[in-house]
């Protein structure tokens, strides 16, 4: 555990388990380094931080005395919101002050002259005696279990209570603001994932994720808290996300679903008394007789709670269609944190007619980076490109913002033009001849793309809709781009690199053509594929160093000989099993720079001898690294919600310039004549919403039919009992035109296919009936989102598909079989696909974990002889584990059957 007293510029680190004296010199050296350089962030072997642009997603905000304090990525920014006129003039440029906490800000609390900040790994105290210029007093990094994240903070008297998802409730003694100390940890039941907190009297209330539960915690003795009581709406695994208390009632938001009213007059036995469902609820605060509830994809609802047993909506704030998080109401304004959409300020003097007064954008997730001269360009998770002045890399500053719709998965610069691939949008072209005054020339042109690279008078794009292909776009006139060819090879989510003047490398991790593809672009309007390296392997990115390609796939960094483009060959490979998964790579002068996670996010590699790749150093970031660029002696690493880090590497290694690539010409078909550009590009059918990047679930009352699924954040753990769930019924199969049923063999005890309707099955999460793929008939059961055709919804989530009770009485050797098709992350620690069984309504136990991506139908078989004679239920569980790498198609299940060859059922 570490705490830092900023005023005295000291770092104290508590060290345990020093086993032998031989370690003491090393320990002394490390401690000396920390005491001498308390504020320097360094990695290993010479990789160190130069600067950090911490602007990012907004999860919470608070207001006091006309000043608004907003969490933006790892930063706290202060805005003057003291009047209508001040608010109307607010922009992303005119904040009063900013300070970086070093960790992603999730929750805020304000008491007297202090602002308390809960960020994922750190608790920070700021003095706001001078409200426009807060001063960091101290911070503490509590020792918590690996993977746990601090989500919220509430302060009472001399104690701060932190909600740490995965660790429980942390109690921090703040009687000495300069030396906060962890004094207690309270573990909760179930998944132990507290989300938001509130304090009333001698009780702390927390809404818990995944367990659908409210906990009442006695804090009469704050250093020794205890659970007084708890309440759950049902036995399912939905999530409670927020809680507010007034009088003898607690108001609890059930994530995505609505609001519950709980009588807490007897804290040991809370009781539900009312509910108001059908809203995509998240956070909740109370002001007077009204509850203010943040509503994802809408804004917020104002609920009259004057009669707690009959609550009703009296006002609605709209116009921000994103992931709405924290809410903070005052008598005149309501402040709303909108995650990657920034934050909003509403006039709510008239609660029946909330009016949006200002919406301030933030760098809501750094997805892609390009650098030119003294400027860095960040392709944001949502809604545009940010221009950052890096002339002083220790203090990068936002200087311009270009707004367009879409998620900027890739970005490239050629000359005075910047090109972006806006994911569910199209190609954007920006004139950056004046970096501080960029001009959007072309917005959302053509097909849906997720990769882009410029090459002379053409731009190559990775088209994923309507048909996965490599697109060539003429930019002879940058203001009037035109597709001239589309090579339909099934590539998706691709990244590009140029090899000399003749070849284009395409790293494809998705679609039907995974691998590293080499195209001859001698005729740039008509690329011709000449070879594919590692067909079927999901390559995330590729860079070129002389005649060598450097690519990342899963936990591997590989080097590939390109000298014969028609026959690329593996030279070397290094793996980081279980500790790192690569997302991006760049190379310069025999050094490769790779980015990924979850540990050692940035890796610097010596590839001078490509057959013997050597790790030179690493650097850890607060979030996954999604993109990495080397430019002019600096490393730029995108840390998603935590902004962009500017790093340097100086480990005593002198890079040797790579040789100029001289590829051997590969035999290729004679180039076709250049086609005439399309004068009027064909419109994309069924476009994704322009202003709503996150997949928008259709709000429905509980329970939700399976064909309109809501994400369930985390599934039931393996091999542990759980309360009987109340998942969504599968009750709306689409009419199939004369389905062809799967044959039913003799001895069939049970058979289910999607054509048979609900048949007693129930589901949660994204499980629903689909006609996308099937083995017989016309339908199967699919875990995926209809709107995105992936299971990426921006958060970690899971879902269960549970069978009715199946009686194996009279059977001796029952065998379960089902058909399965899935496209998911290949790492078995993520995107888990489990088949589980419950015997006589007992605990769920795992029968099988499907652990390799298979983009074809595979029949799975499991021997159930050990369960013969019992009543069973089976359950299919899909669990993303995290919010990363979820842009795959998902999991399909069809024709579930139990057969016993030793018996023959008679009609």
HUPENOR-V388288 format. One record per residue. N is the residue number from 1. RES is the residue in one letter. PSI is psi in radians with two decimals (* if undefined). OMEGA is omega in whole degrees, 0 to 359 (none if undefined). Layout:
N/RES/PSI/OMEGA  N/RES/PSI/OMEGA
//
This chain:
1/X/2.46/182  2/X/2.39/167  3/X/2.66/184  4/X/2.18/174  5/X/1.78/185  6/X/-0.68/184  7/X/-0.60/182  8/X/0.02/176  9/X/0.92/179  10/X/2.64/172  11/X/2.26/178  12/X/2.23/179  13/X/2.16/179  14/X/2.20/185  15/X/2.28/180  16/X/2.80/171  17/X/0.88/172  18/X/1.81/193  19/X/-0.81/183  20/X/2.72/181  21/X/-0.29/180  22/X/-0.34/180  23/X/-0.20/187  24/X/-0.70/177  25/X/-0.68/179  26/X/-0.79/180  27/X/-0.76/180  28/X/-0.74/179  29/X/-0.72/180  30/X/-0.78/180  31/X/-0.72/179  32/X/-0.72/180  33/X/-0.72/181  34/X/-0.66/180  35/X/-0.62/181  36/X/-0.67/184  37/X/1.18/188  38/X/-0.42/186  39/X/0.09/182  40/X/2.22/176  41/X/2.17/180  42/X/2.77/173  43/X/-2.62/180  44/X/2.65/172  45/X/0.77/171  46/X/0.01/175  47/X/2.09/183  48/X/2.78/182  49/X/2.31/172  50/X/-0.79/182  51/X/3.01/183  52/X/2.20/172  53/X/1.70/191  54/X/-0.05/180  55/X/2.24/182  56/X/-2.67/188  57/X/2.58/182  58/X/2.05/181  59/X/-0.39/182  60/X/2.80/180  61/X/2.66/177  62/X/2.78/181  63/X/2.51/175  64/X/2.29/175  65/X/0.63/177  66/X/0.00/178  67/X/2.34/181  68/X/2.21/179  69/X/2.08/188  70/X/2.27/170  71/X/2.15/179  72/X/1.73/185  73/X/-2.16/177  74/X/0.05/186  75/X/2.74/163  76/X/2.17/177  77/X/2.54/184  78/X/2.31/181  79/X/2.55/175  80/X/1.92/180  81/X/0.70/189  82/X/-0.22/181  83/X/2.90/178  84/X/-0.73/183  85/X/-0.69/178  86/X/-0.73/181  87/X/-0.71/182  88/X/-0.37/181  89/X/-0.01/182  90/X/2.49/173  91/X/3.08/179  92/X/-0.24/183  93/X/-0.55/194  94/X/0.73/170  95/X/2.72/183  96/X/-0.52/187  97/X/2.69/173  98/X/2.61/174  99/X/2.48/183  100/X/2.21/181  101/X/-0.21/179  102/X/0.01/181  103/X/2.69/186  104/X/2.09/183  105/X/2.20/180  106/X/-0.57/183  107/X/2.64/182  108/X/2.59/171  109/X/2.54/185  110/X/2.13/178  111/X/2.20/181  112/X/-2.13/184  113/X/0.43/182  114/X/2.45/174  115/X/2.23/182  116/X/2.26/189  117/X/2.17/173  118/X/1.94/173  119/X/2.92/196  120/X/-0.65/182  121/X/0.06/191  122/X/2.55/172  123/X/2.15/187  124/X/2.48/176  125/X/2.23/178  126/X/2.40/175  127/X/2.10/180  128/X/0.56/175  129/X/-0.72/168  130/X/1.69/193  131/X/-0.46/183  132/X/-0.26/181  133/X/1.32/180  134/X/2.60/178  135/X/2.27/178  136/X/2.16/180  137/X/-0.82/182  138/X/2.94/169  139/X/2.82/178  140/X/2.46/175  141/X/1.58/185  142/X/2.54/176  143/X/1.94/179  144/X/2.90/184  145/X/2.64/181  146/X/2.34/179  147/X/-0.25/179  148/X/2.62/181  149/X/2.34/175  150/X/2.26/187  151/X/-0.45/184  152/X/2.88/179  153/X/2.44/171  154/X/2.44/186  155/X/2.38/170  156/X/2.14/180  157/X/-2.10/186  158/X/0.38/182  159/X/2.46/173  160/X/2.36/179  161/X/2.18/182  162/X/2.36/171  163/X/1.99/181  164/X/1.78/181  165/X/2.09/182  166/X/-0.21/180  167/X/-0.51/181  168/X/-2.62/179  169/X/2.17/177  170/X/2.37/179  171/X/2.14/182  172/X/2.18/175  173/X/2.05/182  174/X/0.40/180  175/X/-0.58/171  176/X/1.79/186  177/X/-0.42/181  178/X/-0.28/182  179/X/1.18/177  180/X/2.59/184  181/X/2.37/174  182/X/2.15/183  183/X/-0.27/180  184/X/2.65/173  185/X/2.23/179  186/X/2.01/178  187/X/2.33/179  188/X/2.99/180  189/X/-3.12/176  190/X/-2.29/182  191/X/-0.15/175  192/X/0.85/184  193/X/1.23/176  194/X/2.48/183  195/X/-1.31/181  196/X/2.80/188  197/X/2.77/164  198/X/2.71/180  199/X/2.37/174  200/X/2.06/183  201/X/-2.29/180  202/X/0.41/181  203/X/2.45/172  204/X/2.30/180  205/X/2.35/178  206/X/2.39/173  207/X/2.30/190  208/X/2.31/178  209/X/2.54/173  210/X/-0.43/182  211/X/-0.02/178  212/X/0.80/190  213/X/2.50/172  214/X/2.25/176  215/X/2.40/172  216/X/2.10/187  217/X/2.21/179  218/X/2.07/179  219/X/0.52/176  220/X/-0.74/171  221/X/1.67/189  222/X/-0.55/181  223/X/-0.11/179  224/X/1.13/183  225/X/2.70/179  226/X/2.62/178  227/X/2.12/180  228/X/-0.72/181  229/X/3.01/178  230/X/2.84/180  231/X/2.47/177  232/X/2.51/180  233/X/-0.62/179  234/X/-3.05/185  235/X/0.24/182  236/X/-2.99/181  237/X/0.60/173  238/X/3.14/186  239/X/2.28/166  240/X/2.27/187  241/X/-0.53/183  242/X/2.77/179  243/X/2.45/174  244/X/2.64/185  245/X/2.41/169  246/X/2.14/180  247/X/-2.24/182  248/X/0.35/180  249/X/2.44/171  250/X/2.43/180  251/X/2.05/190  252/X/2.28/176  253/X/2.24/172  254/X/2.00/188  255/X/2.19/180  256/X/-0.25/192  257/X/-0.78/182  258/X/-2.73/186  259/X/2.36/174  260/X/2.52/173  261/X/2.19/186  262/X/2.21/176  263/X/2.07/182  264/X/0.38/180  265/X/-0.55/169  266/X/1.71/186  267/X/-0.42/180  268/X/-0.34/182  269/X/1.20/177  270/X/2.61/182  271/X/2.28/176  272/X/2.35/182  273/X/-0.33/181  274/X/2.87/175  275/X/2.71/177  276/X/1.80/188  277/X/-3.11/178  278/X/0.34/175  279/X/2.59/182  280/X/1.17/192  281/X/2.64/178  282/X/-1.44/181  283/X/2.86/179  284/X/2.41/173  285/X/2.72/181  286/X/2.37/175  287/X/1.97/182  288/X/-2.25/181  289/X/0.39/184  290/X/2.47/173  291/X/2.31/179  292/X/2.08/186  293/X/2.12/175  294/X/2.39/185  295/X/2.03/181  296/X/2.49/179  297/X/0.03/180  298/X/-1.08/187  299/X/-1.66/178  300/X/2.84/173  301/X/2.50/173  302/X/2.17/187  303/X/2.26/176  304/X/2.06/180  305/X/0.36/180  306/X/-0.53/172  307/X/1.67/188  308/X/-0.43/182  309/X/-0.05/179  310/X/1.31/183  311/X/2.69/182  312/X/2.64/178  313/X/2.28/179  314/X/-0.22/179  315/X/2.65/181  316/X/2.29/172  317/X/2.35/185  318/X/-2.88/170  319/X/0.04/173  320/X/1.66/189  321/X/0.84/182  322/X/-2.83/178  323/X/1.75/182  324/X/2.30/183  325/X/-1.91/186  326/X/2.66/179  327/X/2.53/181  328/X/1.84/181  329/X/2.57/169  330/X/3.14/183  331/X/-0.41/184  332/X/-0.54/184  333/X/2.74/169  334/X/2.22/183  335/X/2.39/190  336/X/2.16/174  337/X/2.17/187  338/X/0.57/174  339/X/-2.02/183  340/X/-0.14/177  341/X/0.10/178  342/X/-2.41/177  343/X/2.70/182  344/X/2.64/175  345/X/2.18/182  346/X/2.48/170  347/X/2.08/182  348/X/0.56/173  349/X/-0.69/172  350/X/1.78/186  351/X/-0.33/180  352/X/-0.26/182  353/X/1.16/177  354/X/2.47/182  355/X/2.23/179  356/X/2.10/181  357/X/-0.52/180  358/X/2.50/171  359/X/2.08/185  360/X/2.11/180  361/X/2.71/172  362/X/2.90/174  363/X/1.45/190  364/X/1.15/180  365/X/2.05/182  366/X/1.88/185  367/X/-0.67/185  368/X/2.69/185  369/X/2.50/168  370/X/2.58/182  371/X/2.37/174  372/X/2.08/180  373/X/-2.23/182  374/X/0.34/183  375/X/2.41/174  376/X/2.44/181  377/X/2.16/183  378/X/2.08/171  379/X/2.02/189  380/X/2.78/176  381/X/-0.61/177  382/X/2.40/158  383/X/0.59/166  384/X/-2.91/182  385/X/2.41/176  386/X/2.46/178  387/X/2.19/185  388/X/2.21/175  389/X/2.06/181  390/X/0.41/178  391/X/-0.56/168  392/X/1.63/187  393/X/-0.33/177  394/X/-0.25/181  395/X/1.21/179  396/X/2.49/186  397/X/2.31/175  398/X/2.29/181  399/X/-0.29/180  400/X/2.76/181  401/X/2.25/177  402/X/2.04/185  403/X/2.30/168  404/X/2.96/182  405/X/2.62/174  406/X/2.93/181  407/X/2.08/190  408/X/1.47/183  409/X/-0.43/181  410/X/2.69/185  411/X/2.51/180  412/X/2.66/179  413/X/2.37/171  414/X/2.07/182  415/X/-2.21/180  416/X/0.35/182  417/X/2.43/176  418/X/2.35/183  419/X/2.35/179  420/X/2.53/172  421/X/2.04/189  422/X/0.64/175  423/X/-1.90/183  424/X/-0.06/172  425/X/-2.86/183  426/X/-2.60/182  427/X/2.32/174  428/X/2.41/180  429/X/2.20/186  430/X/2.27/175  431/X/2.04/182  432/X/0.47/178  433/X/-0.53/170  434/X/1.67/188  435/X/-0.57/181  436/X/-0.11/178  437/X/1.07/182  438/X/2.64/182  439/X/2.16/177  440/X/1.87/182  441/X/-0.74/184  442/X/2.26/182  443/X/2.16/170  444/X/0.92/180  445/X/2.36/166  446/X/-2.53/188  447/X/2.99/174  448/X/2.17/186  449/X/2.72/176  450/X/0.21/175  451/X/2.59/182  452/X/2.47/172  453/X/2.40/180  454/X/2.52/180  455/X/1.59/181  456/X/-2.16/182  457/X/0.26/181  458/X/2.69/172  459/X/2.31/176  460/X/2.40/183  461/X/2.60/172  462/X/1.80/183  463/X/2.20/176  464/X/-0.17/176  465/X/2.30/13  466/X/-0.36/179  467/X/2.27/181  468/X/2.05/186  469/X/2.91/171  470/X/2.04/182  471/X/2.44/174  472/X/2.16/184  473/X/2.19/176  474/X/2.26/176  475/X/0.56/176  476/X/-0.72/169  477/X/1.79/185  478/X/-0.38/180  479/X/-0.21/182  480/X/1.26/179  481/X/2.72/179  482/X/2.24/174  483/X/2.33/178  484/X/-0.30/175  485/X/2.72/175  486/X/2.03/180  487/X/1.85/187  488/X/1.70/181  489/X/0.15/175  490/X/0.33/179  491/X/2.67/180  492/X/2.59/179  493/X/0.64/189  494/X/2.65/171  495/X/2.69/189  496/X/2.77/169  497/X/2.54/177  498/X/2.44/177  499/X/1.78/186  500/X/-2.69/180  501/X/-0.17/189  502/X/-0.39/190  503/X/2.60/175  504/X/2.24/176  505/X/2.38/181  506/X/1.96/176  507/X/2.07/186  508/X/1.98/179  509/X/-0.14/185  510/X/-3.07/180  511/X/-2.89/183  512/X/-0.04/183  513/X/0.99/176  514/X/2.52/179  515/X/-3.07/175  516/X/1.92/186  517/X/2.48/176  518/X/2.16/181  519/X/2.41/170  520/X/2.09/181  521/X/0.61/174  522/X/-0.77/169  523/X/1.68/190  524/X/-0.37/179  525/X/-0.20/185  526/X/1.35/179  527/X/2.48/180  528/X/2.14/180  529/X/2.22/181  530/X/-0.34/178  531/X/2.86/174  532/X/2.24/177  533/X/2.35/176  534/X/0.80/179  535/X/2.31/181  536/X/-0.16/177  537/X/2.35/184  538/X/1.68/176  539/X/2.21/184  540/X/-0.58/183  541/X/2.84/182  542/X/2.55/174  543/X/2.85/183  544/X/2.35/176  545/X/1.74/185  546/X/-2.17/177  547/X/0.29/183  548/X/2.34/171  549/X/2.47/173  550/X/2.16/185  551/X/2.69/177  552/X/2.38/176  553/X/2.08/182  554/X/-2.18/181  555/X/0.14/187  556/X/2.53/164  557/X/2.18/184  558/X/2.65/173  559/X/2.47/188  560/X/2.32/178  561/X/2.14/182  562/X/0.06/188  563/X/-0.55/170  564/X/1.73/187  565/X/-0.44/180  566/X/-0.20/183  567/X/1.16/180  568/X/2.54/184  569/X/2.49/177  570/X/2.30/177  571/X/-0.90/183  572/X/2.86/179  573/X/2.47/172  574/X/2.40/184  575/X/2.59/177  576/X/1.19/188  577/X/2.23/173  578/X/-0.14/185  579/X/-0.20/187  580/X/2.48/175  581/X/2.13/188  582/X/2.51/177  583/X/-0.52/186  584/X/2.71/179  585/X/2.54/172  586/X/2.80/182  587/X/2.55/178  588/X/2.22/174  589/X/0.92/173  590/X/0.27/171  591/X/2.34/176  592/X/2.52/179  593/X/1.99/184  594/X/2.53/182  595/X/2.51/178  596/X/-2.33/181  597/X/-3.11/7  598/X/-0.21/178  599/X/2.68/180  600/X/0.89/191  601/X/-0.79/180  602/X/2.27/180  603/X/2.25/177  604/X/2.23/189  605/X/2.38/174  606/X/2.05/179  607/X/0.41/178  608/X/-0.76/169  609/X/1.68/188  610/X/-0.24/177  611/X/-0.13/180  612/X/1.39/182  613/X/2.29/182  614/X/2.33/176  615/X/2.13/181  616/X/-0.52/181  617/X/2.86/179  618/X/2.90/175  619/X/2.27/180  620/X/2.45/178  621/X/2.87/179  622/X/-0.23/182  623/X/2.95/177  624/X/2.49/174  625/X/2.11/185  626/X/-0.37/180  627/X/2.62/180  628/X/2.42/182  629/X/2.36/172  630/X/2.29/179  631/X/2.16/172  632/X/0.84/176  633/X/0.06/181  634/X/2.67/178  635/X/2.22/179  636/X/2.08/184  637/X/2.14/179  638/X/2.11/181  639/X/0.61/176  640/X/-2.04/185  641/X/-0.31/183  642/X/0.21/174  643/X/-2.68/182  644/X/2.33/178  645/X/2.40/176  646/X/2.09/187  647/X/2.90/171  648/X/2.71/174  649/X/2.17/177  650/X/1.47/183  651/X/0.47/181  652/X/0.29/181  653/X/2.21/179  654/X/1.92/182  655/X/2.49/177  656/X/2.25/181  657/X/2.38/178  658/X/2.62/179  659/X/2.63/176  660/X/2.23/184  661/X/2.27/176  662/X/1.29/184  663/X/2.58/172  664/X/2.22/181  665/X/2.32/178  666/X/2.56/178  667/X/2.16/181  668/X/2.73/175  669/X/2.70/179  670/X/2.28/182  671/X/2.42/178  672/X/2.69/177  673/X/2.56/182  674/X/2.16/183  675/X/2.81/177  676/X/2.25/180  677/X/2.60/176  678/X/2.27/179  679/X/-0.64/180  680/X/1.72/181  681/X/2.50/179  682/X/2.37/179  683/X/2.55/178  684/X/2.14/180  685/X/2.57/178  686/X/1.11/183  687/X/2.67/174  688/X/2.69/181  689/X/2.43/185  690/X/-0.72/188  691/X/0.15/181  692/X/1.44/185  693/X/-0.60/180  694/X/2.51/177  695/X/2.26/187  696/X/1.86/177  697/X/2.57/180  698/X/1.99/182  699/X/2.31/180  700/X/2.73/177  701/X/2.75/175  702/X/2.37/355  703/X/2.68/182  704/X/2.37/176  705/X/2.68/186  706/X/-0.39/182  707/X/0.10/169  708/X/1.20/190  709/X/2.66/171  710/X/2.49/181  711/X/2.34/173  712/X/2.05/192  713/X/-0.82/186  714/X/2.47/182  715/X/3.10/175  716/X/2.39/181  717/X/2.75/181  718/X/2.43/171  719/X/0.47/177  720/X/2.56/180  721/X/2.68/173  722/X/2.71/175  723/X/2.72/179  724/X/2.11/184  725/X/2.77/173  726/X/1.22/183  727/X/3.12/183  728/X/2.34/178  729/X/2.58/171  730/X/1.68/189  731/X/0.17/180  732/X/1.11/176  733/X/2.44/179  734/X/2.51/181  735/X/2.20/181  736/X/2.34/179  737/X/1.69/175  738/X/1.15/180  739/X/2.65/177  740/X/1.85/184  741/X/2.65/175  742/X/2.53/180  743/X/2.45/179  744/X/1.91/184  745/X/2.83/174  746/X/2.58/180  747/X/0.21/181  748/X/2.15/177  749/X/-0.64/182  750/X/2.46/178  751/X/2.26/176  752/X/2.31/170  753/X/2.82/184  754/X/-0.38/179  755/X/-0.35/186  756/X/0.12/179  757/X/-2.70/186  758/X/-0.73/176  759/X/0.57/177  760/X/-0.10/179  761/X/2.59/176  762/X/2.65/187  763/X/2.77/174  764/X/3.00/182  765/X/-2.42/185  766/X/0.17/178  767/X/2.28/175  768/X/2.91/179  769/X/2.38/184  770/X/2.61/175  771/X/0.17/182  772/X/-0.84/182  773/X/2.67/179  774/X/2.81/177  775/X/-0.51/175  776/X/2.83/185  777/X/-2.45/183  778/X/0.08/186  779/X/2.78/171  780/X/3.14/175  781/X/2.27/189  782/X/2.38/169  783/X/1.76/181  784/X/2.93/181  785/X/2.24/179  786/X/-0.57/186  787/X/-0.56/182  788/X/-0.23/184  789/X/0.41/172  790/X/-3.07/173  791/X/0.42/178  792/X/1.92/177  793/X/0.25/173  794/X/-0.14/179  795/X/2.88/170  796/X/2.45/182  797/X/2.98/178  798/X/3.02/177  799/X/2.66/179  800/X/2.54/170  801/X/1.96/192  802/X/2.31/182  803/X/2.84/167  804/X/3.04/178  805/X/2.30/181  806/X/2.18/185  807/X/2.03/178  808/X/0.35/179  809/X/2.34/178  810/X/-0.16/179  811/X/2.71/179  812/X/-0.66/182  813/X/1.07/180  814/X/2.49/177  815/X/2.28/178  816/X/2.37/174  817/X/2.67/174  818/X/2.76/177  819/X/2.44/185  820/X/2.40/174  821/X/2.26/178  822/X/2.60/174  823/X/1.81/185  824/X/3.10/175  825/X/2.29/186  826/X/-0.35/180  827/X/2.13/186  828/X/-0.24/179  829/X/-0.12/181  830/X/2.84/180  831/X/0.95/184  832/X/2.38/178  833/X/1.86/189  834/X/2.50/168  835/X/2.15/184  836/X/2.84/182  837/X/2.50/172  838/X/2.22/182  839/X/2.16/179  840/X/0.78/178  841/X/0.48/177  842/X/-2.85/183  843/X/2.64/176  844/X/2.33/176  845/X/2.55/185  846/X/2.20/175  847/X/-0.65/185  848/X/2.50/169  849/X/2.10/177  850/X/2.19/194  851/X/0.29/174  852/X/2.42/179  853/X/2.23/179  854/X/1.91/180  855/X/0.86/173  856/X/2.81/182  857/X/2.25/179  858/X/2.33/178  859/X/2.10/179  860/X/2.46/181  861/X/2.42/182  862/X/2.31/178  863/X/2.14/179  864/X/0.35/183  865/X/-0.59/180  866/X/-0.19/182  867/X/0.14/180  868/X/2.45/178  869/X/-0.09/181  870/X/2.99/171  871/X/2.28/186  872/X/2.82/164  873/X/2.56/174  874/X/2.66/185  875/X/2.28/172  876/X/2.17/183  877/X/2.22/171  878/X/2.24/184  879/X/2.02/180  880/X/-0.38/182  881/X/-0.82/177  882/X/-3.11/183  883/X/0.18/186  884/X/2.72/175  885/X/0.81/182  886/X/0.20/181  887/X/0.91/174  888/X/2.96/188  889/X/-0.55/177  890/X/-2.70/190  891/X/2.27/175  892/X/2.46/176  893/X/2.40/182  894/X/2.72/173  895/X/1.21/178  896/X/2.22/189  897/X/2.46/171  898/X/2.16/184  899/X/2.44/173  900/X/1.92/183  901/X/-0.24/183  902/X/-0.12/177  903/X/2.73/176  904/X/2.04/180  905/X/2.32/180  906/X/2.49/181  907/X/*/none
//
